[in-house]
Amino acid sequence: MTETPTDKPVIRILTPVRNGEDWISDTVLSVVRQRAVLEGRVRLDYTVLDGASSDATVERARAAGGDAIEIISQPDGGVYDAVAQGFASRTGEICGYINAGDLLFDGAFDVLTNVMSSGEVQWVCGYNVHFTAGGAGVGVVLPYRYSRRAIRAGFHAIRLPIIQQESTFWTGELLGHVDLDRLARAKLAGDFYLWHTFAQHASLYVVDALLGGFRHHGDHLSDQVDDYLAEMKEIADRPRASDYLRTSFDRWAWRAPVGLKKRLNRKELLLYDDKTDTWR
């Protein structure tokens, strides 16, 4: 892998995959072609974790990423076992994972380094974005807010929109609170285990920017909804009466116009100031 000066922020990204030859190239390219990477503003530490694919996944990942990526191909216990192993080996100042097929917007790393450099923001997500199988962006939604209580109670899978994993990133410091052995045992709701753990220590900020999105291609763990919810409920906190009351308002606010969402969520929404070229 190409070495860059160590004083630059290190962004640690993982892509777990098995038999994803049709989708892996686009995902890898969306990571390695980040403007912040190409122009040398960050140090990218990117690993494709291949679960011993029987197709051309490894070859296509290598062709797309070249020496900008590391590829580890070996049997694993599933997505979250692979992710846990990847983060156990090393972390970065900013961390995240993106599945094969899903995509990042090319300015995502610049936004992340700008909003997370001060250390005040440890966990951030952007707009909820979906892509068609062909890669067209559709269904772009600004999240209203993600309260820590609602996250821990599992409401953002039952009563409120989900936290979109593809556009969510966190600091290496926050990752230090995660029991990676516990994460490795997850089959479907490993993302919820991460969110539940993070919400005990930090707020999830929404940034008014496009970071990444979920691509619909017909082969997703998230399609197994009932099994996901059953696993999630084993982790979630028991809701309080006040949680239900607050959620009733939040459900309405999620459907509000973008301008009203921004006025209602002044505390945990980061907006771009074009006069100072900063996020506030």
C-alpha positions in Angstrom: 0.0 0.0 0.0 1.2 3.5 -0.8 2.6 5.3 2.3 1.6 8.9 3.0 2.7 11.2 5.8 1.4 10.2 9.2 0.3 13.7 10.2 -2.7 13.4 7.9 -6.0 12.0 9.3 -6.2 8.3 8.9 -9.6 7.0 7.6 -10.1 3.3 8.2 -12.7 1.8 5.8 -13.7 -1.9 5.5 -15.7 -3.7 2.8 -16.9 -7.1 3.8 -17.9 -9.2 0.8 -18.5 -12.7 -0.5 -19.3 -13.5 -4.1 -19.8 -9.9 -5.0 -18.1 -9.7 -8.4 -20.9 -7.7 -9.9 -20.7 -4.9 -7.4 -17.3 -4.8 -5.8 -15.6 -2.6 -8.4 -18.0 0.3 -8.1 -17.7 0.2 -4.3 -13.9 0.1 -4.3 -13.7 3.0 -6.8 -16.1 5.1 -4.7 -13.6 4.8 -1.8 -10.2 5.1 -3.5 -11.3 8.0 -5.8 -12.3 10.2 -2.9 -11.0 13.7 -3.7 -9.4 13.9 -0.2 -7.5 10.7 -1.0 -6.4 11.7 -4.6 -5.3 15.1 -3.5 -3.4 13.8 -0.4 -5.4 15.4 2.4 -6.0 12.1 4.2 -4.4 8.8 4.6 -6.7 6.0 3.5 -6.5 2.6 5.2 -8.9 0.5 3.2 -9.3 -3.3 3.5 -11.6 -5.5 1.4 -12.5 -8.5 3.6 -13.4 -11.3 1.2 -15.1 -14.4 2.7 -13.4 -16.9 0.4 -15.4 -16.0 -2.7 -15.8 -18.6 -5.4 -16.2 -16.0 -8.1 -14.0 -13.2 -9.4 -14.6 -10.8 -6.5 -10.9 -10.7 -5.4 -9.6 -10.1 -8.9 -12.1 -7.3 -9.6 -11.4 -5.6 -6.3 -7.7 -5.7 -7.0 -8.1 -4.3 -10.5 -10.3 -1.4 -9.1 -8.2 -0.6 -6.1 -4.6 -1.4 -7.1 -2.1 -0.7 -4.3 -4.5 1.7 -2.6 -6.2 -1.3 -0.9 -5.5 -4.4 1.1 -7.4 -7.6 0.3 -7.8 -10.4 2.8 -9.5 -13.5 1.5 -10.3 -16.2 4.0 -13.4 -18.0 5.4 -15.3 -16.0 8.0 -18.4 -16.3 10.1 -20.3 -13.6 8.1 -20.4 -9.8 7.6 -19.9 -8.9 11.3 -17.3 -11.4 12.0 -15.3 -10.0 9.1 -15.9 -6.4 10.3 -14.9 -7.2 13.8 -11.6 -8.8 12.6 -10.9 -5.8 10.4 -11.3 -3.3 13.2 -9.4 -5.6 15.6 -6.3 -5.4 13.5 -6.3 -1.6 13.5 -8.5 1.5 13.5 -8.2 5.1 12.3 -9.2 8.5 13.5 -12.3 8.1 11.4 -13.9 4.7 10.8 -16.7 3.1 8.8 -17.6 0.1 6.6 -19.4 -0.1 3.3 -20.8 -3.3 1.8 -20.2 -4.4 -1.8 -22.5 -2.5 -4.1 -23.0 0.5 -1.8 -21.4 3.8 -2.7 -19.7 6.9 -1.2 -20.0 10.3 -2.7 -16.6 11.7 -3.8 -16.5 14.5 -1.3 -17.4 12.4 1.7 -14.0 12.2 3.3 -13.5 16.0 3.1 -16.8 16.5 5.0 -15.9 13.9 7.6 -12.4 15.4 8.3 -13.9 18.9 8.6 -16.7 18.0 11.0 -14.7 15.5 13.1 -11.3 17.1 13.4 -12.1 19.0 16.6 -12.9 15.9 18.5 -16.3 17.3 19.6 -18.2 15.1 17.0 -17.5 11.4 17.4 -20.3 10.0 15.4 -21.9 11.4 12.3 -24.3 10.5 9.4 -25.4 12.3 6.3 -28.5 12.3 4.1 -30.3 8.9 3.8 -29.6 8.0 0.1 -30.6 5.1 -2.0 -29.2 4.1 -5.3 -30.8 2.0 -8.1 -29.1 -1.1 -9.2 -27.6 1.0 -12.0 -26.2 3.5 -9.6 -28.7 6.4 -9.9 -29.3 8.3 -6.7 -33.0 8.2 -5.5 -34.9 8.8 -2.3 -32.6 11.4 -0.8 -33.9 12.3 2.7 -32.4 14.6 5.4 -32.7 12.8 8.8 -34.5 14.7 11.4 -32.6 13.6 14.5 -31.5 10.4 16.3 -31.9 10.7 20.0 -29.7 8.5 22.1 -32.7 7.0 24.0 -34.5 6.2 20.8 -31.5 4.5 19.4 -30.9 2.4 22.4 -34.5 1.4 22.6 -34.4 0.1 19.0 -37.0 2.6 17.8 -34.9 3.4 14.7 -35.9 0.1 13.2 -39.5 -0.1 14.4 -41.1 3.3 14.9 -38.6 5.6 13.2 -36.4 5.5 10.1 -33.2 3.4 10.4 -29.7 4.8 10.8 -28.3 4.3 7.4 -25.0 2.4 7.9 -23.6 3.4 4.5 -23.6 7.1 5.4 -22.5 6.7 9.1 -19.0 7.1 10.4 -17.4 7.3 13.8 -14.1 7.9 15.6 -11.5 5.3 16.5 -12.0 6.4 20.1 -15.7 5.7 20.1 -15.0 2.3 18.5 -12.9 1.5 21.5 -16.1 1.0 23.5 -17.2 -1.9 21.3 -16.8 -5.5 22.3 -15.5 -6.8 19.0 -16.0 -10.4 20.1 -19.7 -9.6 20.7 -19.9 -7.9 17.3 -18.4 -10.9 15.6 -21.2 -13.1 16.9 -23.9 -11.0 15.3 -25.6 -12.4 12.3 -27.9 -9.7 11.1 -28.1 -6.8 13.6 -24.4 -6.1 14.1 -25.0 -2.5 13.0 -27.6 -2.1 15.7 -25.1 -3.4 18.3 -22.7 -0.7 17.2 -25.3 2.0 17.4 -26.5 0.8 20.8 -22.9 0.9 22.1 -22.1 4.2 20.6 -25.3 5.8 21.9 -24.1 5.1 25.5 -21.2 7.4 24.9 -21.9 10.0 22.2 -24.7 11.7 20.2 -25.2 11.0 16.5 -24.9 14.2 14.6 -26.5 14.7 11.3 -24.5 16.6 8.7 -26.2 18.4 5.9 -24.2 16.6 3.2 -24.2 13.6 0.9 -21.8 11.0 2.3 -22.9 7.5 1.1 -25.9 5.4 0.2 -27.5 2.0 0.0 -27.6 0.3 -3.4 -30.6 -1.9 -4.3 -29.3 -5.0 -6.1 -31.5 -7.8 -4.7 -29.1 -9.6 -2.3 -29.1 -7.9 1.1 -29.0 -9.1 4.7 -31.5 -6.3 5.5 -34.2 -8.2 3.5 -34.4 -10.6 6.5 -36.5 -8.1 8.5 -38.1 -10.4 11.1 -34.9 -12.1 12.0 -33.1 -8.8 12.2 -35.7 -7.4 14.6 -35.6 -10.5 16.8 -31.8 -10.2 17.1 -32.1 -6.5 17.7 -34.6 -6.9 20.5 -32.1 -9.0 22.4 -29.8 -6.0 22.5 -32.2 -3.1 22.9 -33.0 -1.3 26.2 -36.5 -1.5 27.5 -38.3 1.7 26.5 -39.6 4.2 29.0 -43.0 5.9 28.8 -41.3 9.1 27.9 -39.5 7.5 25.0 -42.9 6.7 23.4 -44.1 10.3 23.9 -40.9 11.8 22.4 -41.1 9.3 19.5 -44.6 10.5 18.6 -43.3 14.0 17.9 -40.2 12.7 16.1 -42.3 10.6 13.7 -44.1 13.8 12.7 -40.9 15.7 12.4 -39.3 13.1 10.2 -42.0 13.9 7.6 -41.6 17.6 7.9 -40.1 19.8 5.1 -36.3 20.1 5.1 -36.3 23.7 6.3 -38.5 22.9 9.3 -36.3 19.9 10.2 -33.3 22.2 10.3 -35.0 24.7 12.6 -36.2 21.9 14.9 -32.9 20.2 15.2 -30.5 23.0 15.9 -28.5 21.0 18.5 -27.3 18.0 16.6 -27.4 19.2 12.9 -24.2 20.4 11.2 -24.7 23.0 8.5 -22.2 24.3 6.0 -21.3 28.0 6.2 -20.1 29.1 2.7 -18.8 32.4 4.1 -16.2 30.7 6.3 -16.0 27.3 4.5 -16.7 25.5 7.7 -19.4 23.4 9.3 -21.3 24.6 12.3 
